Amino acid sequence: MTAAMIVLHRRLPRHERYSLPPREITMKFARKTGVDDQLDSDARAAATMVSHFGYGAAAGSIYTALLEPRKHALTKGLLFGLLVWTASYLGWLPAAGILRSATEQPARRNLLMIGAHLIWGATLSSFVALLAEESEAGVQQPFSARNLPHADLAK
């Protein structure tokens, strides 16, 4: 999702290439907490990535808690990505005064963000479905401590 946002952001007309929402949101919180003047460019980038990945992880945990992961995974993932965009950019972010509503943003920027959320939802649902299938089948999971050493290492 983040990579898609960066690539698509570079394709926007110059006047629409202001900061993407994760940076705007992170820097707004940095200003409100009084730490913005202590952050250099690298720290701002790191804070943006951490907060964005954290938000995505929190939203992803809601997905895994609410939905059966294997049935219609891609459709559910796409719809969930769209739901997260809608709830965030038309819902709680503007309501809390954190970000302007998507209705006040240029259409291309909204399409960029919707597309990125669709990519996120599709990736999330595919990954969750894969892990659920492997877990039920008793297959060794990629991050499991039960994994045997790679064949090249067993020699």
C-alpha positions in Angstrom: 0.0 0.0 0.0 2.7 2.5 1.0 4.7 1.8 -2.2 1.6 2.3 -4.3 0.9 5.6 -2.5 4.4 6.8 -3.2 4.4 5.8 -6.9 0.9 7.3 -7.5 1.7 10.5 -5.6 4.6 11.1 -8.0 2.2 10.9 -10.9 -0.2 13.6 -9.5 0.0 17.1 -10.9 2.5 19.2 -9.1 -0.1 21.3 -7.3 -1.7 18.1 -5.8 1.6 16.6 -4.5 1.4 18.0 -1.0 2.0 15.6 1.9 0.0 12.3 1.8 -2.5 11.8 4.6 -0.2 9.6 6.8 2.4 12.4 6.9 -0.3 15.1 7.5 -1.8 13.1 10.4 1.5 12.2 12.0 2.7 15.8 11.9 -0.5 17.1 13.2 -0.1 14.8 16.3 3.5 15.8 16.5 2.5 19.5 16.7 -0.3 18.8 19.2 2.2 17.0 21.5 4.9 19.6 21.0 7.5 17.3 19.6 7.4 18.5 15.9 10.3 20.9 16.4 12.5 18.1 17.7 12.0 15.9 14.6 14.4 16.1 11.7 13.5 14.9 8.3 14.5 11.3 9.0 12.6 11.2 12.3 9.5 12.6 10.6 9.7 9.9 7.9 10.2 7.2 10.5 7.3 8.5 12.7 5.1 8.6 9.6 5.9 5.0 8.7 5.5 3.7 12.2 2.2 5.4 12.7 0.9 4.3 9.3 2.0 0.7 9.7 0.6 0.7 13.2 -2.8 2.0 12.0 -2.8 -0.6 9.3 -2.0 -3.4 11.8 -4.7 -2.3 14.1 -7.3 -2.2 11.3 -6.0 -5.5 10.1 -6.6 -7.1 13.5 -10.2 -5.9 13.3 -10.5 -7.7 9.9 -9.1 -10.9 11.3 -11.4 -10.8 14.4 -14.6 -10.1 12.4 -14.4 -12.0 9.1 -14.1 -15.7 8.1 -10.8 -15.4 6.3 -11.1 -18.1 3.5 -14.5 -17.6 2.0 -14.5 -14.9 -0.7 -11.2 -13.5 0.8 -10.4 -11.1 -2.1 -13.9 -9.6 -2.2 -13.9 -9.2 1.6 -10.5 -7.7 1.5 -11.4 -5.2 -1.2 -14.6 -4.2 0.7 -12.7 -3.9 4.0 -10.0 -1.7 2.4 -12.8 0.5 1.1 -14.5 0.5 4.4 -11.3 1.6 6.2 -10.8 4.4 3.7 -14.5 5.6 4.1 -14.5 5.4 7.9 -11.2 7.2 8.1 -11.3 9.9 5.4 -15.1 10.6 5.4 -15.6 9.7 9.1 -13.5 9.9 12.2 -10.5 11.9 10.8 -12.6 14.9 9.7 -15.0 14.5 12.7 -12.0 14.8 15.1 -10.6 17.7 13.2 -7.4 15.8 12.2 -7.8 15.9 8.5 -10.1 17.6 6.0 -12.8 15.4 4.6 -12.1 13.5 1.4 -15.0 15.6 -0.1 -12.6 18.6 0.1 -9.7 16.8 -1.6 -9.0 16.7 -5.3 -10.5 13.6 -7.0 -7.1 12.3 -8.1 -5.9 12.3 -4.5 -9.0 10.4 -3.4 -8.5 7.9 -6.2 -4.9 7.4 -5.1 -5.9 6.8 -1.5 -8.9 4.5 -2.5 -6.6 2.5 -4.8 -4.0 2.2 -2.1 -6.6 1.0 0.4 -7.9 -1.6 -2.1 -4.3 -2.9 -2.5 -4.0 -3.1 1.3 -7.3 -4.9 1.7 -6.5 -7.4 -1.1 -3.1 -8.1 0.4 -4.4 -8.4 3.9 -7.2 -10.8 3.0 -4.9 -12.9 0.9 -2.3 -13.2 3.6 -4.9 -13.9 6.3 -6.5 -16.6 4.2 -3.2 -18.2 3.5 -2.2 -18.4 7.1 -5.7 -19.7 8.0 -5.4 -22.5 5.4 -1.9 -23.5 6.6 -3.0 -23.5 10.2 -5.9 -25.7 9.6 -4.0 -28.1 7.3 -1.2 -28.4 9.9 1.3 -27.1 7.5 4.4 -25.5 8.9 3.8 -21.8 9.1 6.5 -19.4 7.7 7.0 -17.7 11.1 6.6 -20.8 13.3 9.4 -21.9 15.7 8.6 -25.5 14.4 10.2 -24.8 11.0 13.0 -27.1 10.2 16.3 -25.5 8.9 16.4 -24.8 5.2 17.6 -27.7 3.1 20.8 -25.8 2.3 21.6 -25.4 6.0 20.9 -29.1 6.9 24.0 -30.4 5.0 
